[in-house]
């Protein structure tokens, strides 16, 4: 329904009238649109990559080297569930306002905040896959042929859990790609993403143009999902 609304000039009766694609043309010819979209892609992927690498290394320590720390890690990864949205964003701004750069930089703050938001999803997904592949036995078998424990983890275990990592990455990217509250509170006019651009520049001007923009964002998200899906299918074959 959003798509149909975006390709007609008016819809005040049962059927819409005035088929047109000018709203899509206006968006794609507007330079102000491309920059927010690029920023959204960057701020959706960079925190996910940072968090994925950090969690993979942390899980090695808590599950393989020092299993006693696993309960502490699980507790830390549960806390972000209670710190969503405005609560987390305002807390970060209050804590880091006035501190020296780069910690006071809005983009750095937003990246770190997003890492906290997706931490539970990344940790749980990676840990579940680590358990399913029986990482300890894999490492023990790899050590027999001369690999170190960490080397076995990186060269044997990590490739076997990449499928689960990709799923966690996609879930996290989708979560961040649709965020508005946190990015608007922390970034605001300093770092205008697609969601902020939609709210401040389109929704108050034209409903059809805003609908076209939403369809474009949906298409980008679906394209990313399709790429990941087929890459997983290719790895299986």
Number of C-alpha atoms within 10 A of each C-alpha: 6 13 14 13 19 26 21 18 18 14 14 8 7 6 8 14 14 10 13 12 14 16 20 20 12 13 18 14 10 11 10 14 18 15 15 19 20 13 14 23 18 15 21 23 19 15 24 26 15 13 24 23 12 15 19 20 14 17 20 21 16 17 19 17 13 11 13 12 14 16 12 12 15 14 11 12 19 16 14 17 13 10 14 15 15 15 11 20 22 13 13 17 16 10 10 15 14 10 10 9 10 10 14 16 16 20 17 15 21 23 21 16 22 25 24 19 27 24 24 21 19 28 23 16 18 25 19 12 19 23 12 11 14 11 22 17 11 15 22 15 14 19 16 9 9 10 16 14 16 17 14 21 24 16 13 17 23 19 11 18 21 15 18 17 23 19 19 22 24 20 18 26 24 17 15 23 23 15 19 17 16 21 29 21 16 22 20 16 13 12 18 20 27 26 22 21 21 20 14 13 14 18 15 10 11 13 16 24 24 24 23 26 25 18 16 17 18 13 12 15 17 13 12 13 17 12 11 17 14 11 13 15 10 9 8 8 5
